Amino acid sequence: MLCSQSRLQTYDLTASVLCSASDVPKGGFPNRIAMVLRGNCTFYEKVRLAQINGAKGLLIVSKERLIPPFGNKTQYEEIDIPVALLSYSDLLDITKSFGEKRQVAMYAPSEPVVDYNMVIIFLMAVGTVAVGGYWAGSRDIKKRYMKHKRDDVYMIIVIFCLASSVGLYSCLWPFVRRRPQVRMLLLSALCVAVSITWGVFRNEDQWAWVLQDALGIAFCIYMLKTIRLPTFKACTLLLVVLFIYDVFFVFITPYFTKSGESIMVEVAAGPSGSSTHEKLPMVLKVPRLNFSPLSLCDRPFSLLGFGDILVPGLLVAYCHRFDILMQSSRIYFLACTVGYGVGLLITFVALALMEMGQPALLYLVPCTLLTSLTVALWRRELPLFWTGSGFVVNNSLCVCQSLGFFFFPSGFLSFSFV
């Protein structure tokens, strides 16, 4: 509790950035909490100078947007004092209210283990996989070859706007296709307007995530009903390869990065040191619903990448198509969808227990593949299920196109849950 924390006098050094020994006042900061300006050097350098000169804590005052301190694990282990960020405007208000002789108590509030936004992400993800997989199996969709080029964040944002407009139109089109042509034009204008609105206001955290999720769900459903894998063998190959890819970039890459952070998590959440603060839009995001002071600056959103929906979703779609071929009352489809839901729940549990970003495919791939395989063995249909016997032979072209689509840009399609 805050009331039980010891209060210490502050030492106002906001005229300095505390980046060299010459910035340290004579006598240091004995039993005080130093207040310095942000800039000119890393957080680690400031904290180290404050710590070796007797400070019991450090308040870094920023005139810019508040960004949480970051560094590698070795640097964290050297720091024994608490560090906090404070906006310059808040400092002026505090000074006005309490004067120069102010005391500070620094503490770390407890973080909720589970947030209710996981329920929303669960429903969106499972619903998208179920609807996309069901739609893919129920209708004969013309195959399309899609090619993406990854230049930078802004190019991906433009591509996302265009692709999500097409996806949203495709999802809404069945509701107006028997209506007059003018309504089709209005629907097209609506879809484009929604994408443009998101593109303009994408950084408005309070409400833009709703548009991003709506566009993302439409995009995923469109891709699931458009791209088809003709055999369980192709599904297994794709899922296993991306399973290894996801695990490598989340658990292995921290050993090769200076910051000690995984490349996948940093790409999904956006680099903390970015000057533009832009983030890739290829994720479903929901703000934290449990109140926590930490949510104000440290990852206020929970994220689930499109790859964690699309990759297992292709297997769900294949299962539904196989159900229709074998007239098996959708048992494969239902079992694989339930397996996906179970895998997502395991991801949430691992996230809460390990308190770090998780490669969702680590749990989704085994749950969906093993569930589908078990049903095939139980029904004694594994040879047919493995080879996709009975499907159109020309579908072999589709798997090549699909694999090419996912392997090349998988860096921004196969994000992990963070």
C-alpha angles and dihedrals in degrees: 000000000000093000090060094055118100114248119227133192116254124233109214109218096151089130086072137052094214097228101137139031090256089067092061113098120235109278093020122233104309110190091341138114110242121221116203138163122258120245148062095060142029126284088245093059092050094048093046092053091047093048098049089049095058103266117153092204143352131233112196111202115209129195089191134058113311111252120179115249115260137189142132125295094254091059092048090055091057094056118088101166129076119256126201138175124231128185117236092235090055090050090055090051092049092049091049093051102038105021126219098310098072129149128214133204113197122199140151114242117224114261120227110249095216128027124204090230087079088070090056093047090047093052093045094048098044091041092051093048092046096047094041093046093046093047092047092055097043101052135048101237119191110245117246129194112224127193127189131192120203113211107145142320095282093052090051090049090054091047090048091052092051095043094045090050089056091045094050091048091049092051095048097038096085089061095058105025093104092049128091118291093251090067090055089056091048090051090052091050091049093052093048091046092053091051093046091048091053091046092054097043099030093126095054096109096190097068113351091087089070091060092043092053093046092050091043093052091049090048093050094047090049092051093047093053093043104045117061134188110206100204140036086233090062090046091052092049093050096045095045094049093049090043089060091042093053095046092048096052094045104039105022105038094065087073090060102042124086093227094049090235123129115253092227095054092045092050093047096047095035126252110287092219096052115129093208095045088216119155130197110259096216094106140081108237132190125180120240111271097193111082112245130155088223091064089069092073111003114072101313090187135063112221137205118184124229090239090064087059102036100045098054088032091066088059091049089051091050090050091054092049089050089050090056092047093050095034088231099154092253093289093142091049094049094044093049092046091051089047089054091051092049091049091052091051090051088051090055092049092049090048092053094045099043096035093215138095112287131212096237093199087065087073103023097055098055093042095052098037096045093044092052092044092050092053091049092050092046092052092041091235100117096119091053093041092049096050099031090231111192098034121114111282091223088069087085086080090055094056091053091051092045094050090049091052095052101038097052101050097024089120088077100026101051101055123161128240109261 
